[in-house]
Amino acid sequence: MAIDKFVSRHIGPREDDIKEMLKVIGVQSLDELIDQTVPANIRLEKPLNLSNGLTEREYFRKILKIAQKNKVFNTYIGMGWYDTITPSVILRNILENPVWYTSYTPYQAEISQGRLEALLNFQTMVCEMTAMPLANSSLLDEGTAAAEAMHMMYSLRSRAQEKAGANVCFVDELIWPQTLDVLITRAEPLGIELKVGNFKDAVAGENWFGAILQYPNSNGEIEDYAGFTKAVQEKGCKVAVATDLLALALLTPPGEWGADIVFGSSQRFGVSMGYGGPIAAFFATRDEYKRDLPGRIIGVSKDVNGKHALRLALQTREQHIKRDKATSNICTAQALLATMAGMYAIYHGPEGIKAIAERVHNIARLLAREITKLGYAQVNKKHFDTIRIDLPRHVKREDIEWLSLDLEMNFRYFENGQVGLSIDETTNIEDINWILEVFAKAANKPVPVIDSIADDRSVDADIKRKSKFLKQEVFSKFRSETEMARYIKRLEKKDISLVHSMISLGSCTMKLNAATEMLPLSWIEFNGIHPYVPKNQAMGYHELMEELRRDLAEITGFEDVSLQPNSGAAGEYAGLMVIREYHKSRGDGHRNVALIPSSAHGTNPASAAMAGMKVVVVPCDERGNIDVEALKAKAEEYKNDLACFMVTYPSTHGVFESSITEMCDIIHQNGGQVYMDGANMNAQVGLTNPSRIGADVCHLNLHKTFAIPHGGGGPGVGPICVAKHLVEFLPAHSVMNNGHIGIHAVASAPWGSASVLTITYGYIKMLGADGLTEATKIAILNANYIAARLKDNYGILYTGENGRVGHEMILECRHLKTAAGISETDISKRLMDYGFHAPTLSFPVHGTLMVEPTESESKEELDRFVDTMNAIFDEIKEVETGAADAVDNVLMNAPHTAEMLTANEWTHAYSREKAAYPLEWLRENKFWVPVGRVDNAWGDRNLFCTCEPLESYK
Ligand SMILES: Cc1ncc(COP(=O)(O)O)c(C=O)c1O
């Protein structure tokens, strides 16, 4: 490995290590191992046709040139994206900080208390701004949040409504066009009819179940919806309201005028526009609907010692358990961005947020006044940040457009020729004068000069918020940068991330998120661009996205790629909708059966249900492989209605099933399409591909295989890659031409989470064809090395025909439970005492641990993990033989906090030293777990999902 090559930084083991590891596995060479692992009939015949890997320095030059092709104008388009100032203390300590961006979804609560607190703050902020009692954290974007609201209202129908087949959801016509676009996509397969109209003329009919409004609406107008809401609710329907968190600092919040659901984007709370994303959507509702709330909820609970502790609440609603009956398919959300938005509220506090909102409003008022003086008409009666301007007859819209572009500004242009301006927190005096210059010159009037914004009138009294918000102590405590940085650090110290130790979560691919891949994210040329600017201002983005699409198509063997879906599950949904549309185009619209193996991830059946499909489960045999005979029987049984087969490859059992091509053939022979879940693509890149195995469409988790970090539960990017016959159905967009002409949008932004695509782009460009293939081989090597070293103690549940695992393996733990009463949960909690995050727990097989080391871990780290697992095995043996107490042992009491270990009283049957320092290296490098084992059931019984009010601290 040449030392200046990025591959030598991305991959963990050195050449000598590889030799030793191969010896332990029992093969002569890496190629021999790969031959034994990946079936010959699916291997690629040619190397990937991608460019050679660049050094980090070369890549920097390349990405800098691309960045310079993007033009950062002042943008007043609004429509759901606004320029915002990310406080530098948040930028540096969260967005650019690997402890925050490389950590995983907080399923292991004890080592996630920092990000759990940050997300609880986000939820509290949402509840406070919207005046709703319960919020989640978080959803993918505003459009999908609207769809979740529609779905939730639909499932909350009364018995009578259900019986009567009430299926109409009213949508006010002045909702963002992209939100309506996503609603159209999501309504149709569920049999929901959207009735789009003006709320002022609408009367709830017997067949309604809900209504969706926007406040302020798409024109920027602030309507009084209280009467409409009451009338609709009196008919037994629910009302969901899209809103703007900043506006709610001034306006009566929807929770105070009766809304059942309040949702929207939190982007303008310090998260850059990023050419569309990623951003975190928020979603709040009434307490009585808690079991129907989509997405993750952070709740307060306590640990074994009675200490305050946080964890994910009410998980039984989620797809992991409920599968096709889940409230939603959402898994990866936008945790990192939610964390940032919550921190923005903490940084500014109630008075700061209000001051920003007032300033924005005052600038909008000032502009309205001055532009009116120039002979224009401002048509919004009541507005917050957006004014809509009617041009006098002698002023041409084109003149406004070229004058504004000349001054590097983007305005919004309505279909009827009116011009829109949405003001944001970055707008200053200079900007105001430029805007006025445009309107004055277009009207042939002298250019006015403004030298102050001083106009501290707030919104009209009848719409003005009277209630206080952000009352909790956390929102008033950290004003100085020193205090803020320390608070962020304090939270950070409670969490395990990739900078602490390997995170061997099977199916999650926690690989290196290289600093060079991450750095461009902070550049304004990538993050300062609104998704609706003219394309010639985003040429860098388009060059990057074109190349990325081409590279991903090459890697998957498919024809084209849609970058729009914002997570793996969103990709599944998009792919299934594409399949559905394909069948419809052939007069096969009745095909609605999705065959899904019993081992599938919960999002698969949940996505199929959302796409209007009926889920039929296919069993696996005792070796963990899909039962091909059963698959054949089901495919034939349902051949008239078969829509698709959803298959993860290599399987969620970590095995390359050699019958995969046969399975795909069976599906095609019976009229179905094959959807490949690409979560395990890290075992395929360069060796095989979804097209080669016979699939028609797949999603990729760029946040797994392609180096986008997990961010504590998002961002995610789940592009779908399709064969030629499906290209025409890829998701389009109602506002921007994104190059596709197929189904309606599946996300708000035309190109999804565009800004983080820079990470994947860097990953592919720096590894190049050889490096990517090498990475796959080493991922398989690392997994087989761990399997070889752990198989005797634990047992590897499934292997391929030659006894090899793919890039991950399932460690058997059930015999330990039988012999010693120690569960897989006990093992994962004990791992925390050793400084490790647990592998994937009880998925896809209950009572097991699934380990995926990735190619980025060095032999030394793998050995540390293996030594730890073996030390834990010895501890279990002590319980089994009676050398340790059956209940009072290091495993069942794990994790041990510093507080427990240093208490004056120590009553346990083992020593403090054994609890804290079971292996020598822990004396040098110890992670101190902040809380003991968390009581999940208590938290769910006493659901509490906001941070404590100020009084309770006194
Ligand atoms: C096999 C599999 N499919 C789908 C998903 C869902 O992907 P996402 O979390 O990006 O929505 C996961 C996530 O872990 C997975 O492991």
Ligand as a Chemical Component Dictionary entry (heavy atoms), coordinates in Angstrom:
data_LIG
# 
_chem_comp.id                   LIG 
_chem_comp.type                 NON-POLYMER 
_chem_comp.pdbx_formal_charge   0 
_chem_comp.three_letter_code    LIG 
# 
loop_
_chem_comp_atom.comp_id 
_chem_comp_atom.atom_id 
_chem_comp_atom.alt_atom_id 
_chem_comp_atom.type_symbol 
_chem_comp_atom.charge 
_chem_comp_atom.model_Cartn_x 
_chem_comp_atom.model_Cartn_y 
_chem_comp_atom.model_Cartn_z 
_chem_comp_atom.pdbx_ordinal 
LIG C1 C1 C 0 -31.019 -4.411 6.312 1  
LIG C2 C2 C 0 -31.504 -3.003 6.530 2  
LIG N1 N1 N 0 -32.474 -2.521 5.737 3  
LIG C3 C3 C 0 -32.941 -1.260 5.889 4  
LIG C4 C4 C 0 -32.465 -0.435 6.880 5  
LIG C5 C5 C 0 -33.051 0.949  7.035 6  
LIG O1 O1 O 0 -32.169 1.934  6.641 7  
LIG P1 P1 P 0 -32.300 3.423  7.234 8  
LIG O2 O2 O 0 -32.047 3.313  8.689 9  
LIG O3 O3 O 0 -31.295 4.201  6.512 10 
LIG O4 O4 O 0 -33.692 3.892  6.958 11 
LIG C6 C6 C 0 -31.466 -0.910 7.741 12 
LIG C7 C7 C 0 -30.956 -0.027 8.823 13 
LIG O5 O5 O 0 -30.250 -0.360 9.691 14 
LIG C8 C8 C 0 -30.971 -2.226 7.568 15 
LIG O6 O6 O 0 -30.019 -2.710 8.369 16 
# 
loop_
_chem_comp_bond.comp_id 
_chem_comp_bond.atom_id_1 
_chem_comp_bond.atom_id_2 
_chem_comp_bond.value_order 
_chem_comp_bond.pdbx_ordinal 
LIG C1 C2 SING 1  
LIG C2 N1 SING 2  
LIG C2 C8 DOUB 3  
LIG N1 C3 DOUB 4  
LIG C3 C4 SING 5  
LIG C4 C5 SING 6  
LIG C4 C6 DOUB 7  
LIG C5 O1 SING 8  
LIG O1 P1 SING 9  
LIG P1 O2 DOUB 10 
LIG P1 O3 SING 11 
LIG P1 O4 SING 12 
LIG C6 C7 SING 13 
LIG C6 C8 SING 14 
LIG C7 O5 DOUB 15 
LIG C8 O6 SING 16 
# 
